Amino acid sequence: AQAHPQVVSVCHGLRIASQGHLDKYSSSGCKAAAATQLVMGGTVVQQQALGSGAASACANDMPVASSPSCSNASSSAGGEHGRVGGPAKGVPGRRHSFRHGGTVPAAILLSKAAIGAGVLVMAAHSAEVGLHYQLTTLAAGAFLTWASIWMIARASIDTGRWSYEDISEELFHPTMSFLTGAVNVCQCLGSGAGYLIACGQVFQVAVGADEATRRLFVLSVGTFVCAPIALARHVSFLRHLAAISIVALLLLLVTMLWYLGKHGLDESVTPDAFWFGPGSASIFTYMNAMSNVVFAYNNQFIVPQLIGELTPEPTMRRVTVASVITVVMCFVLFSSVSIFGVLAFGVGEDQRDSLLLDLFPERKNPLVIASLIAVVFSVLTCFQFHVYPIRQFATFAIRKARGRGPDAEASDVLFCGRTCTRWLDMASALGSVAIIILIAEVTSELKTVLDFIGAFASAYTSYIVPPLWVIQILRRQENFSWQDKEAFGCLALLSLGVFFFAFGTLSAITDAFV
């Protein structure tokens, strides 16, 4: 099956041709056709059991279009599986709520892609600007994130492309693809470095390690934990880890409540300071708080690939359901951390760089130790999501250099049972992890890194590129009008994204060096 096979499914039975040998399954065999997986140079083609209704349709010689299960059962060796981000299509036999390609797992994965290091500095920003501004910004961020995901889904499904680079090339030009991919890579490299920095801070809090020991720990975690997991081909591989890590991160919230109960309300907290901050915040401070919200909600970088992995088919309705679940979960968690973080650790300069450092005085408490371990597990899981866009950009660039199309992996040269494309994909995954480790080794300022990434790269990929995609799709329609509500909404989000991108970047740089 690893040579040059073809997998063909016809309505009168499943025929599997491999190396010139043909096995024929009768119509009655459709009912109990075993789930067959053919691994062809890294390409997985699934033929799953057909239900009795589909088998009946096969037996009655119904047209393929009339029998979705039969038609979807066929998977071509040259299908979308052959590239990073392609849809993993197949017919589920017995569906369950947490299956590969399901809507609920997609929502969990989107939530986990957002809930990472940004939540650790949420309370610090709230202490600077006040809860009134912070909660308002979080609510606005939830809505904007939903709108952005909807636009990405619209562009991805309309074009049938499952990466930022391929969508940009389809709608604009390869130059746009390289620009967008490069910014997306910057975002993911910075975010991944932020997660390793958070792990280093946990280690420092737990054992009181010095800087040299912290760097050794970061190097070890990146090499022996992050690198192997980064080789997984599909994002949905992480769905169980994502669910567990979200629950684990809730332990941090429990620990904050315990700390508040033990030490009481911080003496710096007054009604005015709680709601409006200590009064020393500048316009750049408010902008940095907004940039952190943009970063905290940011999961758009993984949306095209997740949409491509929805089975049996990606639809706007399923993406909408997943995105609503995501933004609600994120808003509740971010708001809770902001409120109780300020109550427990104070306002203004009483707050340290992250919640991890705020818990340093209680580092020997078993509950604090457990919550720190949970944070490490959570951020390392989130780390993996940021490797996929880097791999997609590397795959796109190498594919262009080799003069190959987006769906051409099935015809690629095989080495040791895997295609050259897949080997290069894995090499880019390991290379991206190495670069992220290097960044985390050089700096340990988590808040500064996240503010800059949120302002620069997250704003571009979340609020500039998606509306441009949808506007281009609308312009190709005969009845296009700039007065159309959808076009106006895209222009509004685009304008907001340009503001975040320009002024937010200036604020992050000013705050870092002034």
C-alpha positions as CSV (number, residue, x, y, z in Angstrom):
1,A,0.0,0.0,0.0
2,Q,3.0,2.3,0.3
3,A,4.0,2.1,-3.4
4,H,1.6,3.8,-5.7
5,P,-1.9,2.7,-4.7
6,Q,-5.3,4.0,-5.6
7,V,-8.3,3.8,-3.5
8,V,-11.6,3.8,-5.3
9,S,-15.1,3.5,-3.9
10,V,-18.1,2.9,-6.1
11,C,-21.8,2.8,-5.2
12,H,-22.1,-0.9,-5.9
13,G,-19.3,-1.8,-3.5
14,L,-15.9,-0.8,-2.2
15,R,-13.1,-1.6,-4.6
16,I,-9.6,-1.2,-3.3
17,A,-6.8,-1.3,-5.9
18,S,-3.3,-1.5,-4.6
19,Q,-0.3,-2.4,-6.8
20,G,-2.5,-3.8,-9.5
21,H,-4.4,-6.2,-7.2
22,L,-8.2,-5.7,-7.1
23,D,-10.3,-6.9,-4.2
24,K,-14.0,-6.5,-4.7
25,Y,-16.6,-6.1,-1.9
26,S,-20.2,-6.9,-2.7
27,S,-23.1,-4.5,-1.9
28,S,-24.0,-6.5,1.1
29,G,-20.4,-6.0,2.3
30,C,-21.0,-2.3,2.4
31,K,-23.0,-2.7,5.6
32,A,-20.1,-4.1,7.5
33,A,-17.1,-2.7,5.6
34,A,-14.3,-2.6,8.1
35,A,-12.6,0.7,8.8
36,T,-9.6,0.6,6.6
37,Q,-6.6,2.9,6.8
38,L,-4.1,2.9,4.1
39,V,-0.9,4.8,5.1
40,M,0.7,5.9,1.8
41,G,3.8,7.9,2.4
42,G,2.3,9.8,5.3
43,T,-1.1,10.1,3.5
44,V,-3.9,8.5,5.5
45,V,-7.0,7.5,3.7
46,Q,-9.9,6.3,5.8
47,Q,-12.6,4.0,4.6
48,Q,-15.0,3.7,7.5
49,A,-18.0,1.5,8.1
50,L,-21.1,2.6,6.1
51,G,-24.4,2.7,7.9
52,S,-27.3,0.5,6.9
53,G,-29.0,3.4,5.1
54,A,-25.9,4.0,2.9
55,A,-25.6,0.3,2.3
56,S,-29.2,0.2,1.2
57,A,-28.6,3.0,-1.1
58,C,-25.7,1.2,-2.6
59,A,-27.7,-2.0,-3.0
60,N,-30.5,0.0,-4.8
61,D,-28.0,1.5,-7.2
62,M,-28.9,5.0,-6.0
63,P,-26.8,7.9,-7.5
64,V,-23.8,8.9,-5.6
65,A,-25.3,12.3,-5.0
66,S,-28.3,10.7,-3.4
67,S,-26.2,8.7,-1.0
68,P,-23.8,11.1,0.9
69,S,-22.3,8.3,3.0
70,C,-21.4,6.4,-0.1
71,S,-19.9,9.4,-1.9
72,N,-18.0,10.6,1.1
73,A,-16.7,7.1,1.8
74,S,-14.4,7.5,-1.2
75,S,-11.0,9.0,-0.4
76,S,-8.5,9.6,-3.1
77,A,-4.8,9.0,-2.6
78,G,-4.1,12.4,-4.2
79,G,-6.7,14.1,-1.9
80,E,-6.3,17.0,0.5
81,H,-4.7,14.7,3.1
82,G,-1.4,15.1,1.2
83,R,-0.6,18.5,2.7
84,V,-0.5,20.2,6.0
85,G,-3.9,21.8,6.7
86,G,-5.9,19.8,4.2
87,P,-9.2,18.4,5.3
88,A,-9.2,15.0,6.8
89,K,-12.3,13.7,5.2
90,G,-14.0,10.4,5.8
91,V,-17.3,9.0,6.8
92,P,-17.8,8.5,10.5
93,G,-19.4,5.2,11.3
94,R,-20.6,5.7,14.8
95,R,-20.3,9.4,15.5
96,H,-19.4,10.5,18.9
97,S,-19.2,14.1,20.3
98,F,-15.4,14.1,20.6
99,R,-14.4,12.4,17.3
100,H,-11.7,13.7,14.9
101,G,-13.3,16.4,12.8
102,G,-16.2,17.0,15.1
103,T,-17.6,20.5,16.0
104,V,-17.2,20.2,19.8
105,P,-13.5,19.2,19.5
106,A,-13.0,22.1,17.1
107,A,-14.4,24.5,19.7
108,I,-12.1,23.0,22.4
109,L,-9.1,23.3,20.1
110,L,-10.0,26.9,19.2
111,S,-10.4,27.7,22.9
112,K,-7.1,26.1,23.8
113,A,-5.3,27.9,21.0
114,A,-6.5,31.2,22.7
115,I,-6.2,30.3,26.4
116,G,-2.5,30.4,27.0
117,A,0.1,32.8,28.3
118,G,-2.1,35.8,27.7
119,V,-4.3,34.8,30.7
120,L,-1.2,34.9,33.0
121,V,-0.7,38.7,32.5
122,M,-4.4,39.6,32.3
123,A,-4.6,40.6,36.0
124,A,-1.4,42.8,35.7
125,H,-3.1,44.8,32.9
126,S,-6.3,45.0,34.8
127,A,-4.4,46.4,37.8
128,E,-3.1,49.2,35.6
129,V,-6.2,50.3,33.7
130,G,-9.1,49.2,36.0
131,L,-11.8,46.6,35.7
132,H,-14.2,48.8,33.9
133,Y,-11.9,49.3,30.9
134,Q,-10.7,45.7,31.1
135,L,-14.1,44.0,31.0
136,T,-15.3,46.4,28.3
137,T,-12.3,45.5,26.2
138,L,-12.8,41.8,26.8
139,A,-16.4,41.9,25.7
140,A,-15.4,43.8,22.5
141,G,-12.6,41.4,21.9
142,A,-15.0,38.4,22.1
143,F,-17.2,39.9,19.5
144,L,-14.4,40.9,17.2
145,T,-12.9,37.4,17.5
146,W,-16.1,35.8,16.5
147,A,-16.4,38.2,13.5
148,S,-12.8,37.5,12.4
149,I,-13.3,33.7,12.6
150,W,-16.5,34.0,10.6
151,M,-14.6,35.9,7.9
152,I,-11.7,33.4,7.8
153,A,-14.2,30.6,7.5
154,R,-16.0,32.3,4.7
155,A,-12.8,32.8,2.7
156,S,-11.5,29.3,3.5
157,I,-14.7,27.4,2.5
158,D,-15.3,29.6,-0.6
159,T,-11.8,29.0,-1.9
160,G,-11.3,25.4,-0.6
161,R,-8.0,26.4,0.8
162,W,-6.8,25.6,4.4
163,S,-3.9,27.9,5.2
164,Y,-3.3,31.7,5.2
165,E,-0.8,31.4,2.4
166,D,-3.0,29.4,0.0
167,I,-6.1,31.6,0.6
168,S,-4.1,34.7,0.0
169,E,-2.6,33.3,-3.2
170,E,-6.1,32.2,-4.4
171,L,-7.6,35.6,-3.8
172,F,-4.6,38.0,-4.4
173,H,-1.1,37.1,-5.4
174,P,1.8,35.0,-4.1
175,T,3.5,38.2,-2.8
176,M,0.5,38.6,-0.5
177,S,0.9,35.0,0.6
178,F,4.6,35.4,1.5
179,L,3.9,38.7,3.4
180,T,1.0,37.2,5.4
181,G,2.8,34.0,6.1
182,A,5.9,35.9,7.3
183,V,3.8,37.9,9.8
184,N,2.0,34.8,10.9
185,V,5.3,33.1,11.5
186,C,6.5,36.1,13.6
187,Q,3.3,35.9,15.7
188,C,3.7,32.2,16.3
189,L,7.4,32.4,17.1
190,G,6.8,35.1,19.6
191,S,3.8,33.3,21.1
192,G,5.6,30.1,21.4
193,A,8.5,31.8,23.0
194,G,6.1,33.4,25.5
195,Y,4.9,29.9,26.5
196,L,8.4,28.6,27.1
197,I,9.1,31.8,29.1
198,A,6.0,31.0,31.2
199,C,7.4,27.5,31.8
200,G,10.7,29.0,32.9
201,Q,8.9,31.3,35.3
202,V,7.0,28.4,36.8
203,F,10.3,26.6,37.3
204,Q,11.8,29.6,39.0
205,V,8.8,30.1,41.3
206,A,8.7,26.4,42.2
207,V,12.4,25.8,43.0
208,G,13.9,29.3,43.3
209,A,16.2,28.7,40.4
210,D,18.7,31.2,39.0
211,E,18.8,32.4,35.4
212,A,21.2,29.8,34.2
213,T,19.1,27.0,35.6
214,R,16.0,28.5,34.1
215,R,17.6,28.5,30.6
216,L,18.6,24.9,31.0
217,F,15.1,24.0,32.0
218,V,13.6,25.8,29.0
219,L,16.0,24.1,26.7
220,S,15.2,20.6,28.1
221,V,11.4,21.2,27.9
222,G,11.6,22.5,24.3
223,T,13.8,19.6,23.2
224,F,12.3,16.6,24.9
225,V,8.6,17.7,25.2
226,C,7.7,20.3,22.5
227,A,9.8,18.9,19.6
228,P,8.3,15.4,19.5
229,I,4.7,16.5,19.8
230,A,5.3,19.2,17.1
231,L,5.6,16.4,14.5
232,A,1.9,15.5,14.6
233,R,0.3,16.0,11.2
234,H,-3.2,17.2,12.2
235,V,-4.3,19.7,14.8
236,S,-7.1,17.5,16.0
237,F,-4.5,15.1,17.3
238,L,-4.3,17.5,20.3
239,R,-8.0,17.5,21.1
240,H,-7.8,15.4,24.2
241,L,-4.8,17.2,25.5
242,A,-6.5,20.5,24.8
243,A,-9.6,19.5,26.9
244,I,-7.5,18.3,29.8
245,S,-5.3,21.4,29.7
246,I,-8.3,23.8,29.8
247,V,-9.6,22.0,32.9
248,A,-6.1,22.1,34.4
249,L,-5.8,25.8,33.9
250,L,-9.0,26.3,36.0
251,L,-6.9,25.1,39.0
252,L,-5.0,28.4,38.7
253,L,-8.3,30.3,39.2
254,V,-9.0,28.1,42.2
255,T,-5.6,28.9,43.6
256,M,-6.2,32.6,43.2
257,L,-9.5,32.3,45.2
258,W,-7.6,30.3,47.9
259,Y,-4.9,33.0,48.1
260,L,-7.6,35.7,48.3
261,G,-9.3,33.8,51.1
262,K,-6.1,33.3,53.0
263,H,-4.6,36.8,52.7
264,G,-7.8,38.8,52.3
265,L,-8.3,41.8,50.0
266,D,-5.1,43.5,49.0
267,E,-4.7,46.8,50.9
268,S,-4.1,48.7,47.6
269,V,-7.6,47.9,46.3
270,T,-10.2,50.6,46.7
271,P,-13.5,51.0,44.8
272,D,-12.1,53.6,42.5
273,A,-8.8,51.8,42.0
274,F,-10.6,48.5,41.4
275,W,-12.9,49.9,38.6
276,F,-10.8,52.7,37.1
277,G,-7.2,51.9,38.1
278,P,-4.7,53.8,40.2
279,G,-4.8,56.8,38.0
280,S,-1.3,56.7,36.7
281,A,-2.0,54.9,33.4
282,S,-1.0,56.7,30.2
283,I,-2.6,56.2,26.8
284,F,0.1,53.7,25.9
285,T,-0.8,51.7,29.0
286,Y,-4.4,51.5,27.9
287,M,-3.3,50.5,24.4
288,N,-1.0,47.7,25.7
289,A,-3.9,46.4,27.8
290,M,-6.0,46.3,24.6
291,S,-3.1,44.6,22.7
292,N,-3.0,41.9,25.4
293,V,-6.7,41.3,24.9
294,V,-6.1,40.9,21.2
295,F,-3.3,38.4,21.9
296,A,-5.3,36.5,24.5
297,Y,-8.2,35.9,22.2
298,N,-6.0,35.2,19.2
299,N,-6.6,31.8,17.7
300,Q,-7.3,32.8,14.1
301,F,-3.9,31.6,13.0
302,I,-5.1,28.0,13.3
303,V,-8.7,28.5,12.0
304,P,-8.1,27.6,8.3
305,Q,-6.5,24.2,9.2
306,L,-9.1,23.4,11.8
307,I,-11.9,24.1,9.2
308,G,-10.1,21.9,6.7
309,E,-10.1,19.0,9.3
310,L,-13.9,19.2,9.9
311,T,-15.6,16.0,8.7
312,P,-17.5,15.0,6.7
313,E,-17.7,18.6,5.3
314,P,-16.8,22.0,6.7
315,T,-19.8,24.4,6.9
316,M,-20.4,27.9,8.1
317,R,-22.9,26.7,10.6
318,R,-20.5,24.4,12.3
319,V,-17.8,27.0,12.4
320,T,-20.2,29.5,13.9
321,V,-21.2,27.1,16.7
322,A,-17.6,26.4,17.4
323,S,-16.6,30.1,17.5
324,V,-19.4,31.1,19.8
325,I,-18.5,28.3,22.3
326,T,-14.9,29.5,22.1
327,V,-15.4,33.2,22.7
328,V,-17.9,32.5,25.6
329,M,-15.4,30.2,27.3
330,C,-12.5,32.7,26.9
331,F,-14.5,35.7,28.1
332,V,-15.6,33.9,31.3
333,L,-12.1,32.7,32.1
334,F,-10.4,36.0,31.2
335,S,-12.9,38.1,33.2
336,S,-12.7,35.8,36.2
337,V,-8.9,36.0,36.3
338,S,-8.9,39.8,35.9
339,I,-11.3,40.3,38.7
340,F,-9.9,37.9,41.3
341,G,-6.3,38.7,40.3
342,V,-6.8,42.4,41.1
343,L,-8.6,41.6,44.4
344,A,-5.9,39.1,45.5
345,F,-2.7,40.9,44.3
346,G,-3.7,44.6,44.2
347,V,-3.5,47.4,41.7
348,G,-0.7,49.4,40.1
349,E,2.8,48.4,40.9
350,D,1.7,45.8,43.5
351,Q,1.1,43.4,40.6
352,R,4.1,41.7,39.2
353,D,4.8,40.6,35.6
354,S,2.5,37.6,35.7
355,L,0.3,35.6,38.1
356,L,3.1,33.0,38.4
357,L,5.4,35.6,40.1
358,D,2.5,36.9,42.2
359,L,2.3,33.4,43.7
360,F,6.0,33.2,44.6
361,P,5.5,33.8,48.4
362,E,3.3,30.7,48.5
363,R,5.4,28.5,46.2
364,K,5.8,25.7,48.8
365,N,2.0,25.3,49.3
366,P,0.8,22.0,47.7
367,L,-2.2,23.8,46.0
368,V,0.2,26.4,44.5
369,I,2.6,23.6,43.3
370,A,-0.3,21.7,41.7
371,S,-1.5,24.9,39.9
372,L,2.0,25.6,38.6
373,I,2.2,22.1,37.2
374,A,-1.2,22.7,35.6
375,V,0.0,25.9,34.0
376,V,3.1,24.2,32.6
377,F,0.9,21.5,31.0
378,S,-1.5,24.1,29.7
379,V,1.0,26.4,28.1
380,L,3.0,23.5,26.6
381,T,-0.2,22.2,25.0
382,C,-0.9,25.7,23.6
383,F,2.6,25.9,22.3
384,Q,1.9,23.1,19.8
385,F,-0.8,25.1,18.1
386,H,1.7,27.8,17.1
387,V,4.0,25.3,15.3
388,Y,1.4,24.5,12.6
389,P,1.3,27.9,10.9
390,I,5.1,28.0,10.8
391,R,5.0,24.5,9.1
392,Q,2.3,25.7,6.7
393,F,4.4,28.7,5.6
394,A,7.5,26.5,5.2
395,T,5.5,24.0,3.2
396,F,4.2,26.8,1.0
397,A,7.6,28.3,0.4
398,I,9.3,25.0,-0.3
399,R,6.4,23.9,-2.6
400,K,6.8,27.2,-4.6
401,A,10.5,26.6,-4.9
402,R,10.0,23.1,-6.1
403,G,7.3,24.3,-8.6
404,R,4.5,22.0,-7.2
405,G,0.8,22.6,-6.6
406,P,-1.1,22.6,-3.2
407,D,-2.5,19.1,-3.8
408,A,0.5,17.4,-5.3
409,E,1.9,15.4,-2.4
410,A,0.5,12.1,-3.5
411,S,2.7,12.2,-6.6
412,D,5.8,13.2,-4.7
413,V,9.0,11.1,-4.3
414,L,9.0,8.6,-1.5
415,F,11.8,8.2,1.0
416,C,11.5,5.5,3.6
417,G,7.8,5.2,3.1
418,R,7.1,8.9,3.4
419,T,6.9,11.6,0.8
420,C,9.6,14.3,0.4
421,T,6.9,16.9,1.3
422,R,6.2,15.2,4.6
423,W,9.9,14.9,5.5
424,L,10.4,18.6,4.8
425,D,7.3,19.3,6.8
426,M,8.7,17.5,9.8
427,A,12.1,19.2,9.4
428,S,10.4,22.6,9.4
429,A,8.5,21.6,12.6
430,L,11.7,20.8,14.4
431,G,13.4,23.9,13.0
432,S,10.6,26.2,14.3
433,V,10.8,24.6,17.8
434,A,14.6,25.3,17.8
435,I,14.1,29.0,16.9
436,I,11.4,29.4,19.6
437,I,13.7,27.9,22.2
438,L,16.4,30.3,21.2
439,I,14.1,33.3,21.6
440,A,13.0,32.1,25.0
441,E,16.6,31.6,26.0
442,V,17.5,35.2,25.2
443,T,14.6,37.0,27.0
444,S,12.5,36.3,30.1
445,E,10.2,39.4,29.9
446,L,6.8,37.7,29.3
447,K,4.6,40.8,29.4
448,T,6.8,42.7,26.9
449,V,6.9,39.9,24.4
450,L,3.1,39.4,24.5
451,D,2.3,43.1,24.2
452,F,4.4,43.4,21.1
453,I,3.1,40.2,19.5
454,G,-0.5,41.2,20.3
455,A,-0.1,44.6,18.7
456,F,1.9,43.7,15.7
457,A,1.3,40.2,14.3
458,S,-2.0,39.3,16.0
459,A,-3.7,42.5,14.8
460,Y,-2.6,41.8,11.2
461,T,-3.6,38.2,11.0
462,S,-6.9,38.6,13.0
463,Y,-8.3,42.0,11.9
464,I,-6.5,43.0,8.6
465,V,-6.2,39.9,6.5
466,P,-9.6,38.3,7.1
467,P,-11.7,41.4,6.0
468,L,-9.5,41.8,2.9
469,W,-10.2,38.2,1.9
470,V,-14.0,38.6,2.2
471,I,-13.9,42.0,0.4
472,Q,-12.1,40.3,-2.5
473,I,-14.7,37.5,-2.6
474,L,-17.5,40.1,-2.6
475,R,-15.8,42.1,-5.4
476,R,-15.9,39.1,-7.6
477,Q,-19.7,39.0,-7.4
478,E,-21.7,40.8,-10.1
479,N,-23.9,42.7,-7.7
480,F,-21.1,43.9,-5.5
481,S,-21.6,47.3,-3.8
482,W,-19.5,49.1,-1.2
483,Q,-22.8,50.0,0.5
484,D,-23.5,46.4,1.2
485,K,-23.7,45.6,4.9
486,E,-21.1,42.8,4.7
487,A,-18.7,45.0,2.8
488,F,-19.2,47.8,5.3
489,G,-18.6,45.4,8.2
490,C,-15.3,44.2,6.6
491,L,-14.2,47.8,6.2
492,A,-14.9,48.6,9.8
493,L,-13.0,45.6,11.0
494,L,-10.1,46.4,8.6
495,S,-9.9,50.0,9.9
496,L,-9.8,48.8,13.5
497,G,-7.1,46.3,12.6
498,V,-5.0,49.0,11.0
499,F,-5.3,51.1,14.2
500,F,-4.3,48.1,16.4
501,F,-1.4,47.3,14.1
502,A,0.0,50.9,13.9
503,F,-0.7,52.5,17.3
504,G,-0.5,49.2,19.2
505,T,3.0,48.5,17.9
506,L,4.1,52.0,18.8
507,S,2.7,51.6,22.3
508,A,4.5,48.3,22.9
509,I,7.8,49.6,21.7
510,T,7.4,52.8,23.8
511,D,6.5,50.8,26.9
512,A,9.5,48.5,26.4
513,F,12.2,51.2,26.0
514,V,10.9,54.2,28.0
